[in-house]
Amino acid sequence: MSVDEAAEAVETEEQAGLAQVYYPVAPDTQLNVRNGPGTNYSIVKVLPLNTRVPVNCQIPGTTVAGYYGTTNIWDNIGNGEFVSDSYVKTGSDGYIAPRCNF
């Protein structure tokens, strides 16, 4: 590997480390976004169809039966914004991000 190739590989790794992964919301679903990890929290907005969301951190909350199963995991998708993981296709039935400090 040349010096140029090695430098390019490092840049690619650094860029990959900064990239935010976005997960698809269940098809044909306008998902409620709440200000806390549960259905008892207020709805702050509704996501449109075919939305993809980041999962910044996760926290247990109200159990919800959704498109991708039943879970008590809630995903933080923004500042004070939570959605049930049962409507987000993360590829896992468990935690895929660090726990939130809520």
C-alpha positions in Angstrom: 0.0 0.0 0.0 1.4 3.4 -0.9 1.5 6.4 1.4 -1.3 8.0 -0.6 -3.4 4.9 -0.4 -2.8 4.6 3.4 -3.8 8.3 3.9 -7.0 7.8 1.8 -7.9 4.7 3.9 -7.5 6.7 7.1 -9.7 9.5 5.8 -12.4 7.0 4.8 -12.3 5.4 8.3 -12.6 8.8 9.9 -15.5 9.8 7.6 -17.2 6.5 8.4 -16.8 7.1 12.1 -18.7 10.4 11.8 -21.5 9.1 9.6 -24.9 8.9 11.3 -26.9 5.8 10.5 -30.6 6.3 9.7 -33.1 3.5 10.2 -36.4 3.1 8.3 -39.7 3.6 10.0 -42.3 0.9 9.4 -44.0 1.2 6.0 -47.2 3.1 5.6 -46.7 4.5 9.2 -47.0 8.1 10.3 -45.1 7.7 13.6 -45.9 9.7 16.7 -42.8 11.4 18.2 -43.1 12.0 21.9 -41.2 14.1 24.4 -40.3 11.1 26.6 -40.1 7.3 26.4 -43.7 6.3 26.7 -47.2 6.7 25.3 -48.1 8.8 28.4 -45.7 11.6 27.1 -47.0 14.3 24.8 -46.8 14.0 21.0 -44.4 16.7 19.7 -44.8 15.9 16.0 -45.8 13.1 13.6 -43.3 11.7 11.2 -44.4 11.5 7.5 -44.6 8.2 5.6 -41.3 6.6 4.5 -39.2 8.4 7.1 -35.7 7.3 8.2 -34.5 8.2 11.7 -31.2 8.2 13.6 -31.0 6.3 16.9 -28.9 8.5 19.2 -29.5 6.4 22.3 -32.2 4.1 23.7 -34.1 3.8 27.0 -36.8 1.5 28.4 -40.3 2.9 28.7 -43.9 1.9 27.9 -44.3 -1.4 26.2 -45.7 -1.0 22.7 -46.8 -3.6 20.1 -45.9 -2.3 16.7 -45.0 -3.3 13.2 -41.7 -4.9 14.2 -42.9 -6.7 17.3 -43.5 -5.8 21.0 -40.9 -4.0 23.0 -40.3 -1.5 25.8 -37.3 0.1 24.0 -37.7 3.7 23.0 -35.3 5.4 20.5 -34.1 9.0 21.0 -34.2 10.5 17.5 -33.5 14.1 18.5 -33.4 16.5 21.4 -36.4 15.5 23.5 -37.8 13.3 20.7 -38.6 9.6 21.3 -40.3 6.9 19.2 -41.1 3.3 20.0 -38.5 0.9 18.7 -41.3 -1.4 17.7 -41.8 0.9 14.6 -38.1 1.3 13.7 -36.3 -1.3 11.6 -33.0 -1.5 13.5 -32.4 -5.2 12.6 -32.3 -6.2 16.3 -34.8 -7.0 19.0 -32.5 -5.5 21.6 -30.5 -2.4 22.2 -28.4 -1.1 19.2 -27.3 2.2 20.8 -26.1 3.4 24.2 -28.7 4.0 27.0 -30.1 7.5 27.2 -29.7 9.6 30.3 -33.2 10.9 30.6 
